[in-house]
Amino acid sequence: MGFWGQRWVESSLSLKNLDPSLLMWDIRRNLNPEPLPPGRCTIQFQYPELPHAQRNWWMVIEGGKVDLCGFDPGYEVNLLVRSSLRTMTAIWMGFTRIPQELEAGRLELTGDRPIASAVQKWLALSTFAPEIRRVS
């Protein structure tokens, strides 16, 4: 059913009623720690348009484990990923691609260059993202 929806449901419908906690838990669950440097790595996701309590999320990756925090864990941030929730959800769902969003200025990566350069390797997308879309 998920593949059918990815193929046939208009992306504008999929990008309504967005939930930052659901998106971040999905990203956490699928994040690939292998391309990241050894030791602790902290990646902060920031959605500026959201209320303060939902605006910032941190992924702490250490020893191959990925933890999600809805509060500042107090570690040095290696990379800040800044975009609207809609943009990050569209990337996650495979409706758009990271290079397009960077070029358009809708996605900003600030911090450690090797981590930013490897974003397409560690930010594993939704299981349904590779499905070819039949509608836009």
NUNU-976763 format. One record per residue (C-alpha): residue number from 0; x, y, z. Coordinates in Angstrom, 1 decimal, always signed. Example, Ala and Ser with C-alpha at 12.3 -4.5 7.8 and 13.67 -1.06 7.14 Angstrom:
BEGIN
+-----+--------+--------+--------+
: seq :     xx :     yy :     zz :
+-----+--------+--------+--------+
:   0 :  +12.3 :   -4.5 :   +7.8 :
:   1 :  +13.7 :   -1.1 :   +7.1 :
+-----+--------+--------+--------+
//
This chain:
BEGIN
+-----+--------+--------+--------+
: seq :     xx :     yy :     zz :
+-----+--------+--------+--------+
:   0 :   +0.0 :   +0.0 :   +0.0 :
:   1 :   +2.9 :   +2.4 :   +0.8 :
:   2 :   +4.4 :   +1.9 :   -2.6 :
:   3 :   +1.1 :   +2.5 :   -4.3 :
:   4 :   +0.7 :   +5.7 :   -2.3 :
:   5 :   +4.2 :   +6.9 :   -3.2 :
:   6 :   +3.4 :   +6.2 :   -6.9 :
:   7 :   -0.1 :   +7.7 :   -7.2 :
:   8 :   -0.9 :  +10.2 :   -4.4 :
:   9 :   -0.1 :  +13.8 :   -5.2 :
:  10 :   +2.9 :  +15.1 :   -3.3 :
:  11 :   +0.9 :  +18.2 :   -2.2 :
:  12 :   -1.5 :  +16.0 :   -0.4 :
:  13 :   +1.4 :  +14.0 :   +1.3 :
:  14 :   +2.9 :  +17.3 :   +2.4 :
:  15 :   -0.1 :  +18.5 :   +4.4 :
:  16 :   -0.4 :  +17.9 :   +8.2 :
:  17 :   +3.3 :  +17.3 :   +8.7 :
:  18 :   +4.5 :  +16.0 :  +12.0 :
:  19 :   +8.1 :  +16.8 :  +13.0 :
:  20 :   +8.3 :  +14.1 :  +15.7 :
:  21 :   +7.2 :  +11.4 :  +13.2 :
:  22 :   +9.7 :  +12.6 :  +10.6 :
:  23 :  +12.5 :  +12.7 :  +13.1 :
:  24 :  +11.8 :   +9.2 :  +14.4 :
:  25 :  +11.8 :   +7.9 :  +10.9 :
:  26 :  +15.1 :   +9.6 :  +10.1 :
:  27 :  +16.5 :   +8.2 :  +13.3 :
:  28 :  +15.4 :   +4.7 :  +12.6 :
:  29 :  +16.9 :   +4.7 :   +9.1 :
:  30 :  +20.0 :   +6.9 :   +9.6 :
:  31 :  +23.2 :   +5.1 :   +8.4 :
:  32 :  +26.0 :   +5.8 :  +10.9 :
:  33 :  +28.7 :   +4.1 :   +8.8 :
:  34 :  +29.7 :   +7.2 :   +6.7 :
:  35 :  +30.0 :   +9.4 :   +9.9 :
:  36 :  +33.3 :   +9.8 :  +11.7 :
:  37 :  +34.2 :   +7.5 :  +14.6 :
:  38 :  +33.4 :   +8.8 :  +18.1 :
:  39 :  +30.4 :  +10.9 :  +18.9 :
:  40 :  +28.8 :  +12.9 :  +16.2 :
:  41 :  +25.9 :  +15.3 :  +16.8 :
:  42 :  +23.7 :  +16.5 :  +14.0 :
:  43 :  +21.1 :  +19.2 :  +14.8 :
:  44 :  +18.0 :  +19.6 :  +12.6 :
:  45 :  +16.3 :  +22.9 :  +12.8 :
:  46 :  +12.9 :  +23.9 :  +11.4 :
:  47 :  +12.7 :  +27.7 :  +11.9 :
:  48 :   +9.0 :  +28.0 :  +11.1 :
:  49 :   +7.9 :  +25.7 :  +13.9 :
:  50 :   +7.0 :  +26.7 :  +17.5 :
:  51 :  +10.0 :  +26.7 :  +19.8 :
:  52 :   +9.2 :  +23.3 :  +21.4 :
:  53 :   +9.3 :  +21.6 :  +18.0 :
:  54 :  +11.9 :  +23.6 :  +16.2 :
:  55 :  +15.2 :  +21.8 :  +17.2 :
:  56 :  +16.1 :  +18.1 :  +17.1 :
:  57 :  +19.4 :  +16.4 :  +17.7 :
:  58 :  +20.7 :  +13.1 :  +16.5 :
:  59 :  +23.6 :  +11.8 :  +18.6 :
:  60 :  +25.5 :   +9.0 :  +16.9 :
:  61 :  +28.0 :   +7.1 :  +18.8 :
:  62 :  +29.3 :   +3.5 :  +18.6 :
:  63 :  +26.9 :   +2.8 :  +15.7 :
:  64 :  +23.9 :   +3.8 :  +17.8 :
:  65 :  +21.6 :   +6.7 :  +16.9 :
:  66 :  +19.7 :   +8.6 :  +19.6 :
:  67 :  +17.1 :  +11.3 :  +19.0 :
:  68 :  +16.8 :  +14.2 :  +21.4 :
:  69 :  +14.0 :  +16.8 :  +21.4 :
:  70 :  +16.2 :  +18.9 :  +23.8 :
:  71 :  +19.8 :  +20.1 :  +23.5 :
:  72 :  +22.0 :  +17.1 :  +24.7 :
:  73 :  +24.8 :  +19.5 :  +25.5 :
:  74 :  +27.3 :  +18.1 :  +23.0 :
:  75 :  +29.2 :  +20.1 :  +20.3 :
:  76 :  +27.1 :  +20.1 :  +17.1 :
:  77 :  +29.1 :  +18.8 :  +14.2 :
:  78 :  +26.5 :  +19.7 :  +11.6 :
:  79 :  +23.4 :  +21.9 :  +11.6 :
:  80 :  +20.7 :  +20.9 :   +9.0 :
:  81 :  +18.3 :  +23.8 :   +8.5 :
:  82 :  +15.2 :  +23.8 :   +6.4 :
:  83 :  +11.5 :  +24.0 :   +6.6 :
:  84 :   +9.7 :  +20.9 :   +7.8 :
:  85 :   +8.0 :  +20.7 :   +4.4 :
:  86 :  +11.4 :  +20.7 :   +2.6 :
:  87 :  +12.9 :  +18.0 :   +4.9 :
:  88 :   +9.7 :  +15.8 :   +4.5 :
:  89 :   +9.9 :  +16.2 :   +0.7 :
:  90 :  +13.5 :  +15.1 :   +0.8 :
:  91 :  +12.7 :  +12.2 :   +3.1 :
:  92 :   +9.9 :  +11.0 :   +0.9 :
:  93 :  +11.9 :  +11.3 :   -2.3 :
:  94 :   +9.8 :  +14.1 :   -3.8 :
:  95 :  +12.9 :  +16.2 :   -4.2 :
:  96 :  +16.6 :  +15.8 :   -3.9 :
:  97 :  +19.2 :  +17.2 :   -1.6 :
:  98 :  +21.3 :  +19.0 :   -4.3 :
:  99 :  +18.2 :  +20.7 :   -5.6 :
: 100 :  +17.2 :  +22.0 :   -2.2 :
: 101 :  +20.7 :  +23.2 :   -1.4 :
: 102 :  +20.9 :  +25.0 :   -4.7 :
: 103 :  +17.5 :  +26.6 :   -4.2 :
: 104 :  +18.6 :  +27.7 :   -0.7 :
: 105 :  +15.8 :  +25.8 :   +1.0 :
: 106 :  +18.3 :  +23.5 :   +2.7 :
: 107 :  +21.4 :  +24.7 :   +4.6 :
: 108 :  +24.2 :  +22.5 :   +5.9 :
: 109 :  +26.5 :  +24.3 :   +8.3 :
: 110 :  +29.5 :  +22.7 :  +10.1 :
: 111 :  +31.8 :  +19.8 :   +9.4 :
: 112 :  +32.4 :  +19.6 :   +5.6 :
: 113 :  +32.9 :  +15.8 :   +5.4 :
: 114 :  +29.7 :  +15.2 :   +7.3 :
: 115 :  +27.8 :  +17.7 :   +5.1 :
: 116 :  +29.3 :  +16.2 :   +1.9 :
: 117 :  +28.2 :  +12.7 :   +3.0 :
: 118 :  +24.6 :  +13.7 :   +3.8 :
: 119 :  +23.2 :  +11.6 :   +1.0 :
: 120 :  +24.9 :   +8.5 :   +2.4 :
: 121 :  +24.0 :   +8.9 :   +6.1 :
: 122 :  +20.5 :  +10.4 :   +5.6 :
: 123 :  +18.8 :   +7.2 :   +4.4 :
: 124 :  +15.5 :   +8.1 :   +2.9 :
: 125 :  +12.0 :   +6.5 :   +3.4 :
: 126 :  +11.6 :   +2.9 :   +2.2 :
: 127 :   +9.2 :   +4.2 :   -0.4 :
: 128 :  +11.4 :   +7.1 :   -1.7 :
: 129 :  +12.9 :   +5.1 :   -4.6 :
: 130 :   +9.5 :   +4.3 :   -6.0 :
: 131 :   +8.9 :   +6.1 :   -9.3 :
: 132 :   +6.2 :   +8.7 :   -9.0 :
: 133 :   +3.3 :   +8.7 :  -11.5 :
: 134 :   +1.9 :  +12.1 :  -10.3 :
: 135 :   +3.5 :  +15.2 :   -8.9 :
+-----+--------+--------+--------+
//
